[in-house]
Amino acid sequence: MVLVTVSLLATSTLSIHAQDISQLANRARVNLYEKWNFDSVAYYFDKVIGKEGAPATAYSDYGWYLMLLDRDDEGHTYIEKAAKMAPDDRQMITWYAWALFWRKDLAKAQQWINKALVLDPNYGEALYVNSLIFSTMGKHQEALQSAEKAAANDAMWRGGVPLALARAGHREKAYDRAEKIAKDESVFDCYLLIETFGVLGDDDRALDYLEKAFALWAPFLPWLKFIPDTEHLHTNPRFQAVVRKMDLPK
């Protein structure tokens, strides 16, 4: 009876510990993507990373946080760890593919995004990243098809369509799709259209959407320095003003 009691107590303690770690990991996530409270992010990650029961999402989030600190290689390692910890998690796999895409490792990014699409062929975010990879490879028809499918399955990623058109050199069609989105734009539209207008060389519109994305607190905005085709905006005073307001970690 004593052994049974001790065993039950140990199991209960482990359960509470796992629950605490999960709650701390969630607080880190909220502060990272929703509040941009980076001091709190560091505090919570210190209590989660490397601890027993830390979820794959925590390692992925920590990797993205490290990228904000310009610790790109280390951050990439954690994002990869998360994807391998959760081979059935379509988001973890997609985020690793996205990290690979930003590192310009297109072949490996394609391999991993294919894994996400095997898990869910209609997953909007994976289809969007797939479109980015295809267009960077110069496979513009495939990129547009993937972007259209992403938009059809999840309106959150509809901004990928004008981007695919812009990257393919279809300026008028890109503007037309962007203007249609602008009629009822969401926070994700504002974020995605930064790159579309960057590709089109319409800097004022790109910066307009950057400021809108900031006003709407777009979750991925702190990583804007990684957004392809917007590097030429980095020295613009309007771009730098948004960066200062975000008070990114140093």
C-alpha positions in Angstrom: 0.0 0.0 0.0 2.9 2.4 0.8 4.5 1.7 -2.5 1.3 2.3 -4.3 0.8 5.6 -2.5 4.3 6.7 -3.3 3.9 5.8 -6.9 0.6 7.7 -7.2 2.2 10.7 -5.5 5.2 10.6 -7.9 2.8 10.4 -10.9 0.8 13.3 -9.5 3.9 15.4 -9.0 5.1 14.7 -12.6 1.7 15.7 -13.9 1.7 18.9 -12.0 5.3 19.6 -13.2 4.3 19.0 -16.8 1.3 21.3 -16.4 3.4 24.0 -14.9 6.0 23.8 -17.7 3.1 23.9 -20.3 1.7 27.0 -18.7 5.0 28.8 -18.6 5.7 27.8 -22.2 2.3 29.3 -23.2 3.1 32.5 -21.3 6.3 32.8 -23.2 4.4 32.3 -26.5 1.8 35.0 -25.7 4.5 37.5 -24.7 6.5 36.7 -27.8 3.8 36.9 -30.5 0.9 38.8 -29.0 2.4 41.3 -26.5 6.0 41.7 -27.7 7.1 41.8 -24.1 10.5 40.5 -24.7 11.8 40.8 -21.1 9.1 38.5 -20.0 9.8 36.1 -22.9 13.4 35.7 -21.7 12.2 35.1 -18.1 9.7 32.3 -19.1 12.0 30.6 -21.5 14.7 30.4 -18.8 12.2 28.3 -16.8 11.1 26.1 -19.7 13.9 25.3 -22.2 15.8 22.2 -21.3 13.3 21.2 -18.6 11.6 17.8 -18.6 8.2 18.0 -20.3 8.9 21.2 -22.3 6.7 21.0 -25.5 8.0 21.2 -29.0 6.3 24.5 -29.5 8.5 26.0 -26.7 11.6 25.0 -28.5 10.3 26.4 -31.8 9.3 29.7 -30.2 12.6 29.9 -28.4 14.4 29.4 -31.7 12.5 32.3 -33.3 13.2 34.4 -30.2 17.0 33.7 -30.6 16.7 34.9 -34.2 15.6 38.3 -32.9 18.8 38.4 -30.9 20.8 37.7 -34.1 21.7 34.3 -32.9 20.4 32.8 -36.1 22.3 29.5 -36.2 21.4 28.7 -32.6 17.8 29.7 -33.2 17.6 27.5 -36.3 18.8 24.5 -34.3 16.0 24.9 -31.9 13.4 25.3 -34.6 14.7 22.1 -36.2 14.6 20.3 -32.8 10.9 21.2 -32.5 10.1 19.9 -35.9 11.8 16.6 -35.1 10.2 16.3 -31.7 6.8 16.6 -33.2 6.8 14.8 -36.6 3.0 14.9 -36.8 2.6 18.6 -36.0 2.0 20.4 -39.3 2.8 23.8 -37.8 6.1 22.9 -36.3 7.2 21.3 -39.6 6.0 24.3 -41.6 7.8 26.7 -39.4 11.0 24.7 -39.8 10.5 24.9 -43.6 10.0 28.6 -43.3 13.2 29.0 -41.3 15.0 27.0 -44.0 13.5 29.2 -46.7 14.8 32.3 -45.0 18.2 30.7 -44.9 17.9 30.2 -48.6 18.2 26.4 -48.3 15.4 25.9 -50.8 16.0 22.2 -51.4 15.7 21.3 -47.8 12.8 23.7 -47.3 11.0 22.0 -50.1 11.5 18.6 -48.4 10.1 19.7 -45.1 7.2 21.6 -46.6 6.3 18.5 -48.5 6.2 16.6 -45.1 3.7 19.2 -43.8 1.5 18.9 -46.9 1.5 15.1 -46.6 0.1 15.6 -43.1 -2.5 18.0 -44.4 -2.7 18.9 -48.2 -5.0 21.8 -47.5 -3.0 23.5 -44.7 -3.0 27.1 -45.6 0.2 28.2 -44.0 2.1 25.2 -45.6 0.7 26.0 -49.0 1.7 29.7 -48.6 5.3 28.7 -47.7 5.3 26.2 -50.6 4.4 29.1 -52.8 7.3 31.2 -51.5 9.7 28.4 -52.2 8.4 27.8 -55.7 8.5 31.4 -56.7 12.1 31.8 -55.4 13.0 28.8 -57.5 11.5 30.5 -60.5 8.6 28.1 -60.7 6.0 30.8 -60.9 3.1 28.7 -62.2 3.4 26.2 -59.3 3.8 29.1 -56.9 0.6 30.7 -58.0 -1.3 27.4 -57.9 -0.1 26.9 -54.3 -1.0 30.4 -53.3 -4.5 30.2 -54.8 -5.0 26.9 -53.0 -3.8 28.4 -49.7 -6.2 31.3 -50.2 -9.1 29.0 -51.0 -8.5 26.9 -47.8 -7.6 29.7 -45.4 -8.3 33.4 -46.1 -5.6 34.3 -43.7 -3.0 33.5 -46.4 -4.8 35.1 -49.4 -2.1 37.7 -49.5 0.2 35.1 -51.0 -1.7 35.4 -54.3 -0.7 39.0 -55.2 2.8 38.2 -53.9 3.1 35.2 -56.3 1.8 37.4 -59.2 4.3 40.2 -58.3 7.2 37.8 -58.2 6.2 36.4 -61.6 6.2 39.9 -63.0 2.5 40.2 -63.4 2.3 43.8 -62.0 -1.2 44.7 -63.1 -2.7 41.4 -61.8 -0.8 41.7 -58.6 -2.1 45.2 -58.0 -5.6 44.1 -58.9 -5.6 41.3 -56.3 -4.0 43.5 -53.7 -6.6 46.1 -54.2 -9.4 43.6 -53.8 -7.8 42.4 -50.5 -7.5 46.0 -49.3 -11.3 46.4 -49.3 -11.5 44.3 -46.2 -7.9 43.7 -45.2 -7.1 41.8 -42.0 -4.0 41.9 -39.8 -2.4 39.1 -41.8 -3.2 40.8 -45.1 -1.3 43.9 -43.9 1.7 41.9 -42.9 1.8 39.9 -46.2 1.2 42.9 -48.4 4.5 44.5 -47.1 6.4 42.1 -49.2 4.1 42.3 -52.2 4.6 46.0 -52.6 8.3 45.6 -51.8 8.6 43.3 -54.8 6.6 45.7 -56.9 9.0 48.6 -55.9 6.1 50.5 -54.5 7.9 51.6 -51.3 5.2 54.0 -50.0 2.6 51.3 -50.2 4.9 48.8 -48.6 5.6 51.2 -45.7 1.9 52.0 -45.4 1.2 48.3 -44.8 4.2 48.1 -42.4 2.7 50.8 -40.3 -0.8 49.2 -40.5 0.7 45.8 -39.5 2.3 47.5 -36.5 -0.9 49.2 -35.5 -2.7 45.9 -35.7 0.1 44.1 -33.8 0.8 41.5 -36.5 2.3 38.5 -34.7 5.2 37.9 -37.0 6.1 41.6 -37.4 9.2 41.5 -35.1 10.9 39.3 -37.7 10.3 41.9 -40.5 14.1 42.2 -41.1 14.0 38.6 -42.5 11.2 39.4 -45.0 12.6 38.9 -48.5 12.5 41.7 -51.1 12.1 44.4 -48.4 15.8 44.9 -47.6 15.8 48.2 -49.5 13.4 49.6 -47.0 15.5 49.1 -44.0 17.2 52.5 -44.2 13.9 54.3 -44.7 13.0 56.5 -41.7 9.5 55.1 -41.6 10.8 51.6 -41.4 13.3 52.5 -38.7 10.5 54.3 -36.7 8.5 51.1 -36.6 11.5 49.1 -35.5 12.1 51.5 -32.7 8.5 51.3 -31.5 8.7 47.5 -31.3 11.6 47.8 -28.9 13.1 44.6 -30.1 15.4 42.6 -27.7 19.1 43.3 -27.9 
